[in-house]
Amino acid sequence: MQRNELIKQLAQLLRIDAARVTEGAKLTDLVADSFVLIETVVELQELLDITLVQEDLDGVNTVAQLLDVCQAKMAA
Amino acid sequence: MNDNDRWILSFYRHSEISGAQFFARLAKSLPAGPIQFDLTKHFADESQHAWYWSRAINDMGMEPLKMTFAYQDHYLEAAGMPTNVMEILALTQVFERRIIAQYARHARVRDIHPAVRATLELIMEDEKWHIQWVGDALKQMEEKFGAERVKNTYERYRKADEEVYGRLIAEHDERVGHILDKQNYAF
């Protein structure tokens, strides 16, 4: 899946306008609360057929960082 | 009922609502299967518990206080964000054990209002099933994540829970201290 397609999918999961989901956007700025972020990360794994664990997201703050982790898992 | 009783029952109610909301979201997100099935029942129970507390407070002639935080809110800060269903269930298991221990202590306090005792006993029955199904689900997840990782994840959240509980008790000692003081227990 291409990067721009991933961003579109992420915007859909977050239920927000794709224009807000820029590479540099902070994840916490895109969600109403942390529980929405947990839900989104779980849904993203289902969608991409990958498994993330907590250490994978250590230091992940932005959309770009999250997508990098997901793409690395998809490629593995 | 004094102000402290009203506060603690409102806090229980608020935390049950937060649990219900979180599990409701997850029940929508997860694919069909045994975990989705049990999680749907779990969130229905949490909603019911919030209603039980609303009813108990009402029976005592009061209204719930508007709370600004739930117990679960502090977990993310203490232990980081769970990222997959196994981590969420490990956190849930720790939380459920904390709830049942807290409610059991509260039920031992001498002279509590009959509506409070009845509500605590009603909810504790459901909590036993919550611990059972989540434990079974975690056992099954050992196949995918490995027993060691599941155990370590549970342990990480258990430590975080101890930290959160200790902090909350210290912060709200004047409101909850009487529940933890064994001298106030009837049995």
Boltz contact constraints between the chains, C-beta under 6 A:
constraints:
  - contact:
      token1: [A, 34]
      token2: [B, 76]
      max_distance: 6.0
  - contact:
      token1: [A, 35]
      token2: [B, 22]
      max_distance: 6.0
  - contact:
      token1: [A, 38]
      token2: [B, 81]
      max_distance: 6.0
  - contact:
      token1: [A, 39]
      token2: [B, 25]
      max_distance: 6.0
  - contact:
      token1: [A, 39]
      token2: [B, 29]
      max_distance: 6.0
  - contact:
      token1: [A, 41]
      token2: [B, 83]
      max_distance: 6.0
  - contact:
      token1: [A, 42]
      token2: [B, 29]
      max_distance: 6.0
  - contact:
      token1: [A, 43]
      token2: [B, 29]
      max_distance: 6.0
  - contact:
      token1: [A, 52]
      token2: [B, 83]
      max_distance: 6.0
  - contact:
      token1: [A, 52]
      token2: [B, 84]
      max_distance: 6.0
  - contact:
      token1: [A, 54]
      token2: [B, 80]
      max_distance: 6.0
  - contact:
      token1: [A, 54]
      token2: [B, 83]
      max_distance: 6.0
  - contact:
      token1: [A, 54]
      token2: [B, 87]
      max_distance: 6.0
  - contact:
      token1: [A, 57]
      token2: [B, 83]
      max_distance: 6.0
